[in-house]
Amino acid sequence: MLLRRRSLLAFLSLAACRRGRPLSFAEYAALEHDTPYVLRFARGRGSLLFFGTAHTYDPSDRQVAQIEARWAEFGPTLAFNEGGDPPTEATVAAAVSQHGESGLLRFLARRDAVPVASIEPPLREQVRALRASGFADEQIKLFFVLRQVPQHRERTGAAMDAARLVEVLRYFTEATEIAGPATPDELAATCARLLPALRHWSEVPQAWFDPVFTRPPAFTNVLSARTSEVRDAWVVDLLTAQVRRGERVFAVMGASHVVVQEPALRARLGRPERLA
């Protein structure tokens, strides 16, 4: 069965490559793939090592050592991490436990004096694209805020409290320039109207932000899929441009993004070497 799944991945990737586009989520949903999923592209003087991870905050996770080894072997001139611009911690353990694999990449880049930046499109660009897709500002703001809740649970092992929620609301109010909901009470009222199945905002499940779905429990799944499409298209353009400039690019994202983007990158950079 796994062999057939891999054959299907190759077939769908080739078909999407011919169209120069990422995989659709319907195509991705039909696949199984290994994690980590690591590709190396070479074009002229430039190259790309694209490391697709299972997100982790565990310094003992084997992916941490794998990323460190690939980094040393590849010798990048430029790095990109998923998840914005986390601060650089003093040790690998602190970097991973606080900021996951994004923190690890920031640590390695600072240690080796390699320029590093977020791989993400600016949040206002994501908001613009979501508005153009028909989502209301209130839905967009609720999506970005609530998405932090299960991520906080995964990272800390505890539910997000009201004090942390106030910080998250303040950040996304400024970053998105969307006014409401802006307080915990406003958030609770908005959840009651838009997500009536949710008993309390602190209990929102990670599954509601999965872009691969058949029967979505909430509008957040559809919004997550559209956000991922925007991000994937942005990343393909970003990485392609840097490789064509001759950079040796080391990028880390969730493995699903690497699989989805592979056909579009193949169309622009040629066939990659599969490293894992």
Secondary structure, 3 states (H helix, E strand, C coil): CHHHHHHHHHHHHHHHHHHCCCCCHHHHHCCCCCCCEEEEEEECCEEEEEEEECCCCCCCCHHHHHHHHHHHHHCCCEEEECCCCCCCCCCHHHHHHHHHHHHHHHHHHHHCCCCEEECCCCHHHHHHHHHHCCCCHHHHHHHHHHHHHHHHHHHHCCCCCHHHHHHHHHHHHHHHCCCCCCCHHHHHHHHHHHCCCCCCHHHCCHHHHCCCCCCCCCHHHHHHHHHHHHHHHHHHHHHHHHHHCCCEEEEEEEHHHHHHHHHHHHHHHCCCEECC
